[in-house]
Amino acid sequence: MGLKKFNSLFWKISLVFFILLAIVGASHVYISYKYSTEYLDEVNQQLNHNTAKNIIENSTPFYNGEVIKPALNEMFHHVKAINPNLEVYLVDPKGAIISYYPPEKKLLTNTISLLPIKEFIEDKSNSFIKGDDPLNPATKKVFSAYPLTMNNMLYAYIYVVLNGEKQKAESDNLFTSYLLQISYRTMGITLFFTFLIGLFIIRTITKNYTRMLQVMQQFRQGDLTSRIDLNTVGSEKQLAQMFNEMADILTTNIDKLKEVENLRRELIANVSHDLRTPIAIIRGYLETLQIKEKTITDEERKRYIDMVSQSSEKLEKLVHELFELSKLEANQIRPNKEAFIISELVNDISSKYHLIAHNKKITIDTFLSKELAPVFADISLIERVIQNLLDNAIKFTPENGYISITTEKCLNNTVKITITDNGIGIPEKDRERIFARYYRANNYTDLKNSTGLGLAIAKKILDLHDSTLDLISTEDKGSSFVFKLKCS
């Protein structure tokens, strides 16, 4: 069943080829018949060009402008003796038929056009000319004509149809039979061998397409590893290569969709968990305050309210970062780029984080180059990147640790920013997932204030700036995050 399906292209092309050959054969027979018939008519007219003149020379059916019946009958009898298949018409100078032979025939028109007759008489080169047929006005036939004059006065025309009905029917039958015999033999042999040769050529051409269709069918049925061997398709290599590239793209996209689907499920699970936790805490402490409203001490009330406040802040931060990341992934945020000095921005941000770091006994040092060209970026988005990286560094750096921020000139007209800490580092097995949503290091447990979205947001922002966020990390010794910005 599959083989027939794959070979359908071969049989379709073969059928079309056979139909074209049949049309060519029929056209050949028709054209041959048409032009052969005209050729015979032309030969007939040239051989019998003087037939009308000879009839006039042997008899004169007019006297003093009147038709002499005996003389006319004698003329027709002479024609019958010479060639009984001729049709002879006596036509007046206006084209009206005065008399005709054979008399048993029934005329369908009593007048004929004189233009072909005059052209025939005046023509000295014996050109091929056709005139009217009174017995069948719809057709034109070869003829011979000659003027009947006396004393320089035109009385009538002798108009002889050379291919009379009887002669025409007999010649058509003979000629058609002869032509069909030749056509059947020659066209049959020609079409047979042409068709065989055509089938061989078509088979050769479609063989490669059949191979490609087999691979495409396998791919469609779910075998995503199916690819066309470029060494077996010959001249169709470009088409095969396009399919292979398309299949690679589809396979890659399918893998990405699967990955996105897995991330979506993970996101829903994590969001559900992270939203549920602060909400449960807030609800629990509020219910406790309501239940113990009269018995609770001031110290307990303050502690409960602090817990509700912290959970509210975490909930607010989580929702805000979820919206921010969703907008970045949906390309709803467009960077408003401008030129600014990156070292000044880093200095301002580090100053704001000194108090937070001091409370955790962490030192923040900056090593800022003073000879940097302005970078061209969205200052608010880059500020968000640096803040997220500092938040991350502070969370994963133990007490008495240090964090350094370095800016330096780099190749290709860029500035490199490096944020380094001496924290717990990132395990090698987790480094590929470091920038995914909700990544949390397995070797760090104090994440009650973490949303797990900071690095994912930073990476998305740098993607908008055609930059990357690179990681250099050694477990238990610290990590460095590096990114570059183009100069203006």
SVG drawing of the C-alpha trace seen along z (x, -y; Angstrom):
<svg xmlns="http://www.w3.org/2000/svg" viewBox="-34 -59 75 61">
<polyline fill="none" stroke="black" stroke-width="0.4" points="0.0,0.0 2.8,-2.4 4.8,-1.5 1.8,-2.3 1.4,-5.6 5.0,-6.5 4.9,-5.6 1.7,-7.6 3.8,-10.5 5.4,-8.2 2.0,-7.0 0.4,-10.4 3.3,-11.9 3.2,-8.8 -0.6,-9.3 -0.2,-12.9 2.7,-12.1 0.5,-9.5 -2.3,-12.0 0.0,-14.6 1.4,-12.0 -2.2,-11.1 -3.0,-14.8 0.2,-15.2 -0.7,-12.1 -4.3,-13.3 -3.1,-16.8 -0.5,-15.3 -3.2,-13.2 -5.6,-16.2 -2.9,-18.6 -1.7,-16.0 -5.2,-15.3 -6.0,-19.0 -2.9,-20.1 -2.8,-16.9 -6.4,-17.6 -5.6,-21.2 -2.5,-20.0 -4.7,-17.6 -7.2,-20.3 -4.5,-22.7 -3.0,-20.0 -6.5,-19.2 -7.1,-22.9 -3.8,-23.4 -4.3,-20.2 -7.9,-21.2 -7.2,-25.0 -8.5,-25.2 -11.5,-22.9 -14.1,-25.7 -12.3,-27.2 -12.3,-23.9 -16.1,-23.5 -16.7,-27.0 -14.6,-26.2 -16.6,-23.1 -20.1,-24.8 -21.8,-28.2 -25.2,-28.1 -25.9,-31.9 -27.2,-33.6 -28.1,-37.3 -28.2,-37.3 -30.6,-34.4 -29.8,-30.9 -30.2,-28.2 -31.5,-25.2 -30.2,-22.6 -26.8,-24.1 -26.8,-24.2 -27.9,-20.5 -25.2,-19.6 -22.6,-21.4 -23.8,-19.5 -23.8,-16.2 -20.2,-17.0 -19.3,-17.5 -21.0,-14.3 -19.0,-12.4 -15.7,-14.0 -16.2,-13.7 -19.5,-12.9 -18.3,-14.0 -18.0,-17.6 -20.6,-20.2 -21.1,-22.9 -22.9,-26.2 -23.9,-28.9 -23.7,-32.1 -24.9,-35.6 -22.7,-38.7 -24.4,-39.4 -23.7,-36.0 -27.2,-34.4 -27.2,-30.8 -28.9,-30.5 -28.6,-26.7 -26.5,-23.9 -25.4,-20.3 -26.3,-17.7 -29.9,-18.8 -31.0,-16.2 -29.1,-18.0 -31.0,-20.5 -29.4,-23.9 -29.3,-25.4 -28.5,-28.9 -29.3,-30.6 -26.4,-33.0 -22.6,-32.7 -19.9,-35.2 -18.1,-36.5 -15.0,-37.7 -13.2,-34.3 -14.3,-33.8 -12.8,-37.2 -9.7,-36.6 -9.3,-33.2 -9.7,-34.6 -7.3,-37.5 -4.7,-35.4 -1.8,-34.5 0.2,-32.5 -2.4,-29.8 -2.8,-30.5 -4.8,-28.3 -8.3,-29.8 -11.6,-28.4 -15.1,-29.4 -18.7,-28.8 -20.5,-25.5 -24.2,-26.0 -25.0,-22.5 -23.3,-23.2 -23.0,-27.0 -21.1,-26.3 -18.1,-24.9 -15.6,-26.3 -14.3,-24.2 -11.7,-24.4 -13.1,-25.4 -12.3,-26.4 -14.0,-29.4 -14.0,-31.2 -16.0,-34.2 -18.5,-33.6 -18.3,-36.6 -19.5,-37.5 -18.6,-40.6 -16.6,-41.8 -19.8,-41.6 -19.9,-39.4 -22.9,-37.2 -22.1,-34.8 -19.4,-32.7 -18.9,-29.0 -18.2,-27.9 -17.0,-24.3 -16.7,-22.8 -13.9,-20.3 -14.5,-18.4 -18.2,-17.5 -20.1,-15.8 -19.8,-12.3 -16.1,-12.8 -15.5,-14.4 -17.1,-11.5 -15.2,-8.9 -11.8,-10.7 -12.5,-11.4 -13.1,-7.8 -10.0,-6.6 -7.8,-9.4 -9.1,-8.9 -8.5,-5.2 -5.0,-5.7 -4.1,-8.4 -5.4,-6.4 -3.4,-3.3 -0.2,-5.4 -1.0,-7.3 -1.9,-4.2 1.3,-2.5 3.7,-5.4 2.1,-7.1 1.6,-3.7 5.3,-2.9 6.4,-6.4 4.1,-6.7 5.0,-3.2 8.7,-3.8 8.3,-7.5 6.2,-6.3 8.7,-3.6 11.5,-6.1 9.4,-8.6 8.6,-6.1 12.3,-5.3 13.1,-9.0 10.2,-9.7 11.2,-6.7 14.7,-8.0 13.6,-11.5 10.9,-10.4 13.1,-7.7 14.8,-10.3 11.5,-11.9 10.2,-8.5 13.1,-8.1 12.4,-11.6 8.7,-10.9 9.4,-7.7 11.5,-9.7 8.9,-12.5 6.2,-9.8 8.3,-8.4 8.8,-11.9 5.1,-12.6 4.3,-9.3 6.4,-10.4 10.0,-9.4 11.5,-12.8 15.0,-11.4 14.3,-10.6 16.5,-12.5 17.2,-12.3 20.7,-10.9 22.0,-13.7 24.4,-11.3 21.4,-9.3 19.3,-12.0 21.5,-13.5 20.1,-16.6 17.4,-17.0 20.0,-17.6 18.9,-21.2 15.3,-20.1 16.5,-17.3 18.7,-19.7 15.8,-22.1 13.7,-19.3 16.5,-18.2 16.9,-21.8 13.2,-22.2 13.0,-18.9 15.9,-20.0 14.1,-23.3 10.8,-21.5 12.5,-19.0 14.3,-21.9 11.1,-23.8 9.3,-20.7 12.0,-20.2 11.7,-23.8 8.0,-23.5 8.4,-20.5 10.9,-22.4 8.5,-25.4 5.7,-23.1 7.8,-21.6 8.7,-25.0 5.1,-26.1 4.1,-23.2 7.0,-23.9 6.0,-27.5 2.4,-26.8 3.5,-24.4 6.0,-26.9 3.7,-29.9 0.9,-27.9 3.3,-26.9 4.9,-30.3 1.7,-32.2 0.0,-29.7 2.8,-30.0 2.6,-33.8 -1.1,-33.8 -1.4,-31.0 0.9,-32.8 -1.0,-36.0 -4.3,-34.3 -3.1,-32.2 -1.7,-35.2 -4.7,-37.3 -7.0,-34.6 -4.9,-34.2 -5.1,-38.0 -8.9,-37.8 -9.3,-34.8 -6.9,-36.0 -7.8,-39.7 -8.4,-40.1 -5.8,-37.8 -2.8,-38.4 0.1,-40.4 1.5,-43.5 4.7,-41.7 2.9,-38.8 0.7,-41.2 3.8,-43.1 5.4,-39.8 2.3,-38.6 2.0,-41.9 5.7,-41.7 5.2,-38.3 2.1,-39.4 4.1,-42.4 7.0,-40.3 4.7,-37.8 2.9,-40.6 6.2,-42.1 7.3,-38.7 3.9,-38.2 4.1,-41.6 7.6,-41.1 6.7,-37.7 3.7,-39.0 5.7,-42.0 8.6,-39.9 6.2,-37.4 4.6,-40.2 8.0,-41.7 9.3,-38.3 6.0,-37.6 6.3,-41.0 9.9,-40.3 9.1,-36.9 6.1,-38.3 8.4,-41.0 6.1,-43.7 9.1,-45.6 11.1,-47.6 14.4,-49.1 14.7,-52.9 18.4,-53.1 20.6,-56.1 24.2,-56.8 25.4,-56.8 28.6,-56.1 28.2,-52.6 30.8,-53.2 28.6,-56.0 25.5,-53.7 27.5,-50.9 28.8,-53.4 25.3,-54.7 23.8,-51.1 26.7,-49.8 26.3,-52.8 22.6,-51.9 23.6,-48.2 26.3,-49.1 23.9,-49.2 22.2,-45.9 25.6,-44.3 26.9,-45.9 23.9,-44.4 25.0,-41.0 28.7,-41.8 29.5,-41.6 32.0,-44.0 31.2,-45.4 34.2,-46.7 34.1,-48.4 36.9,-48.5 35.7,-51.1 37.7,-52.1 37.7,-55.9 38.6,-55.6 35.4,-54.0 33.3,-55.3 29.6,-55.7 27.5,-52.6 24.3,-52.6 21.5,-50.9 18.3,-51.3 19.6,-52.7 16.6,-51.6 16.8,-48.0 20.6,-47.7 20.1,-49.0 17.6,-46.2 20.2,-43.7 22.9,-44.9 20.4,-45.0 19.3,-41.4 22.9,-40.2 23.8,-42.0 20.7,-40.6 21.7,-37.2 25.3,-37.7 24.3,-39.0 21.9,-36.0 24.5,-33.4 27.5,-35.1 28.0,-34.1 28.8,-36.6 32.2,-38.2 32.3,-37.6 32.9,-40.0 31.5,-41.1 33.3,-43.0 32.0,-44.9 34.4,-45.6 34.0,-47.6 36.6,-47.5 37.1,-48.1 36.8,-45.1 37.3,-44.3 34.8,-45.1 34.0,-48.5 32.3,-47.0 32.4,-47.4 32.5,-44.3 30.8,-44.4 31.7,-41.6 30.0,-40.9 31.9,-38.4 31.2,-36.9 33.0,-34.4 29.7,-32.6 28.7,-29.0 29.2,-28.8 27.0,-26.8 27.2,-23.0 28.3,-22.0 25.2,-19.9 23.0,-23.0 24.9,-25.5 22.9,-24.8 19.7,-25.6 21.0,-28.7 19.0,-31.2 15.7,-29.2 12.7,-30.4 12.7,-29.4 16.2,-28.1 17.4,-27.6 20.7,-26.1 20.4,-22.8 23.2,-23.7 21.5,-26.8 18.5,-26.6 17.8,-30.2 15.6,-31.3 12.6,-32.6 13.0,-36.0 13.9,-34.6 11.5,-34.4 13.9,-32.5 13.2,-34.8 16.0,-37.3 18.6,-35.7 15.9,-34.8 14.8,-38.5 18.4,-39.7 19.1,-37.3 15.9,-38.4 16.9,-42.1 20.4,-41.4 18.8,-39.5 17.0,-42.7 20.4,-44.4 21.9,-41.6 24.2,-40.6 24.7,-37.5 25.0,-36.7 27.9,-34.4 28.7,-32.4 32.1,-31.5 31.7,-29.5 33.6,-27.2 31.6,-25.3 32.2,-26.5 34.5,-29.3 32.1,-31.7 30.7,-32.8 31.2,-35.6 28.5,-36.9 29.8,-38.7 28.0,-40.7 29.0,-43.2 27.4,-46.3 28.1,-48.1 29.5,-51.5 27.7,-54.4"/>
</svg>
